[in-house]
Each structure stands twice: as structure tokens, then as C-alpha cells.
Amino acid sequence: RRGEMAKSTQLIDNEVFQAYATYTAIVLLKMMLMSLITAYFRITRKAFVNPEDTASFGKGESAKKFLRTDPDVERVRRGHLNDLENIVPFVGIGLLYALSGPELSTALLHFRIFVGARIFHTFAYLIPLPQPGRGLSWAVGYSVTFSMAYRVLKTVWLL
């Protein structure tokens, strides 16, 4: 039933929706992992932004030296922010795309490429890998989301 919007009662049995749910869960878990990595870097680099977070490392003036920025912490944070800027649109547009009735093989291609690009982007940010690796992985993921948005608009608005 290509090209037809799925009915809500059919979602649980819809293979495209199941694929969407699987790959969305993967990238959301990856994004959540970035919070843990940020916390790890903050603790191991002893670089905090909130005074109450330094209590384990000292009191008063001695704790103030831990209120600082650290390049490694900031790098992880930037990677996490990039996830927020790209994964959130994927979740919304991907849902609309999954509901727009795409072929399973095409949907899987979109979802897998996006997830692969985001995972590569994270490694490129954290290692760090030389450019243009990170930039290309961002562009690939962004293009996939744009492609799905185009498909949704084409289906709904008959572009």
C-alpha cells in the first residue's frame, strides 16, 4: 500500500514503523550516552560549571578552582549539542516519513544511513578525526532527514 498514510491501528504491525522505532531508539540511546560521556569527562577533568558539583573535591575557595571549562569537556558537549540539533528533527520527520507509506527497503536505507552517519559523527568528534570526516558525516545525516522531509511533502502535498 505504497503512498498511503498508515492507520494508527496498523502501526504495531507495520514493518516500516518497526524499523523507524528501532533506529530511533538507537540514535536516542546514543544521544543519551553523550550525557554520560560528558559527566565522565567533567569528573575525570574536574571541570564543573555549578558550585554544588564541586563539593566532592573541596570546600569554599579550594573548590572554586574546579569551576572552569575544559577543552575535552567542551568538545563532548559540542558533539552532544550537534546530536540535539540533528537527532530531534530526525525523530519528528522520520515519524512522518514512516507514516507516509514508503517502501520498507527505502525506509531502511534512510534509517540505516542516518544512524551510521550519526555514530560516525560521534567518533569523529570524540577521537577527533581530521576533517572532512566529521563534516561529511553531518552532511550525510542532514541529507537523509531532508530526503525524508521531501518524501513526506511529496506524499501529502503531491509535490
C-alpha positions as CSV (number, residue, x, y, z in Angstrom):
1,R,0.0,0.0,0.0
2,R,2.7,2.4,-1.0
3,G,1.9,6.0,-0.9
4,E,-1.0,5.7,1.6
5,M,-0.9,7.1,5.1
6,A,-0.8,4.3,7.7
7,K,-3.7,3.9,10.1
8,S,-2.8,4.1,13.8
9,T,-4.2,0.6,14.4
10,Q,-1.8,-0.8,11.8
11,L,1.4,0.8,13.3
12,I,2.4,-2.0,15.6
13,D,2.4,-4.5,12.6
14,N,3.9,-2.0,10.2
15,E,7.4,-3.1,9.3
16,V,8.4,0.5,8.3
17,F,7.2,1.8,11.7
18,Q,9.0,-1.0,13.5
19,A,12.2,-0.1,11.6
20,Y,11.7,3.6,12.5
21,A,11.2,2.7,16.2
22,T,14.3,0.5,16.2
23,Y,16.6,3.1,14.6
24,T,15.1,6.0,16.5
25,A,15.7,4.1,19.8
26,I,19.3,3.5,18.7
27,V,20.1,7.2,18.0
28,L,18.2,8.4,21.1
29,L,20.2,6.0,23.2
30,K,23.4,7.2,21.5
31,M,22.4,10.8,22.3
32,M,21.7,9.8,26.0
33,L,25.1,8.2,26.1
34,M,26.6,11.6,25.3
35,S,25.3,12.9,28.6
36,L,27.2,10.1,30.4
37,I,30.3,10.8,28.4
38,T,30.1,14.5,29.3
39,A,29.7,13.6,33.0
40,Y,32.7,11.2,32.8
41,F,34.8,14.0,31.2
42,R,33.7,16.5,33.8
43,I,34.6,14.2,36.7
44,T,37.9,13.0,35.3
45,R,38.9,16.5,34.2
46,K,37.5,18.1,37.4
47,A,35.8,20.8,35.3
48,F,32.4,21.9,36.6
49,V,30.0,24.8,35.9
50,N,27.9,24.6,39.0
51,P,29.4,25.3,42.5
52,E,27.4,22.4,44.1
53,D,29.1,20.0,41.7
54,T,32.5,20.7,43.2
55,A,31.5,19.7,46.8
56,S,33.2,16.3,46.4
57,F,36.5,18.0,45.6
58,G,36.8,20.6,48.3
59,K,35.1,23.4,50.2
60,G,35.0,27.1,49.8
61,E,37.9,28.7,48.0
62,S,39.6,25.3,47.3
63,A,36.5,24.1,45.4
64,K,36.4,27.2,43.2
65,K,39.4,26.0,41.1
66,F,37.1,23.3,39.8
67,L,34.6,25.8,38.4
68,R,36.2,26.0,35.0
69,T,35.9,25.0,31.4
70,D,38.0,22.2,29.9
71,P,38.6,21.7,26.2
72,D,37.8,18.0,26.3
73,V,34.5,18.6,28.2
74,E,33.6,21.3,25.7
75,R,34.3,19.1,22.8
76,V,31.9,16.4,24.1
77,R,29.3,19.0,24.8
78,R,29.5,20.3,21.3
79,G,29.1,16.8,20.0
80,H,26.0,16.4,22.2
81,L,24.6,19.7,21.1
82,N,25.1,18.6,17.5
83,D,23.1,15.4,18.2
84,L,20.3,17.5,19.6
85,E,20.3,19.7,16.5
86,N,20.1,16.7,14.2
87,I,18.5,13.7,16.0
88,V,15.4,15.7,17.2
89,P,14.5,16.6,13.6
90,F,15.1,13.0,12.5
91,V,12.7,11.7,15.2
92,G,9.9,14.1,14.1
93,I,10.4,13.9,10.3
94,G,11.2,10.2,10.5
95,L,7.9,9.5,12.1
96,L,6.0,11.5,9.5
97,Y,8.1,9.6,6.8
98,A,7.3,6.2,8.4
99,L,3.6,7.2,8.3
100,S,3.8,8.3,4.6
101,G,3.9,4.7,3.3
102,P,7.4,4.3,2.0
103,E,8.8,1.0,0.7
104,L,10.5,-0.9,3.5
105,S,13.8,-1.1,1.6
106,T,13.9,2.6,1.0
107,A,12.9,3.4,4.6
108,L,15.6,1.0,5.9
109,L,18.2,2.7,3.7
110,H,17.2,6.2,5.1
111,F,17.2,5.0,8.7
112,R,20.4,3.0,8.5
113,I,22.4,5.7,6.7
114,F,21.2,8.3,9.2
115,V,22.2,6.1,12.2
116,G,25.5,5.2,10.7
117,A,26.3,8.8,9.9
118,R,25.5,9.9,13.5
119,I,27.6,7.2,15.0
120,F,30.5,8.0,12.8
121,H,30.0,11.7,13.6
122,T,30.3,11.0,17.3
123,F,33.5,9.0,16.8
124,A,34.8,11.8,14.6
125,Y,34.1,14.3,17.3
126,L,35.4,12.4,20.3
127,I,38.6,10.9,18.8
128,P,38.9,13.6,17.0
129,L,39.2,12.5,13.3
130,P,40.5,15.0,10.8
131,Q,38.1,16.9,8.7
132,P,36.3,16.5,6.4
133,G,35.2,13.3,8.1
134,R,33.0,14.9,10.7
135,G,31.6,17.4,8.3
136,L,30.7,14.8,5.7
137,S,29.0,12.6,8.3
138,W,27.0,15.5,9.4
139,A,26.0,16.3,5.8
140,V,25.0,12.7,5.1
141,G,22.7,12.6,8.1
142,Y,21.3,16.0,7.3
143,S,20.6,15.0,3.7
144,V,18.8,11.9,4.8
145,T,16.5,13.9,7.1
146,F,15.9,16.4,4.2
147,S,15.2,13.5,1.8
148,M,12.6,12.1,4.2
149,A,11.0,15.5,4.6
150,Y,10.8,15.9,0.8
151,R,9.1,12.5,0.6
152,V,6.6,13.5,3.2
153,L,5.8,16.7,1.5
154,K,5.6,15.0,-1.9
155,T,3.1,12.4,-0.5
156,V,1.0,14.8,1.5
157,W,1.1,17.9,-0.8
158,L,1.6,15.9,-4.0
159,L,4.7,17.9,-5.0
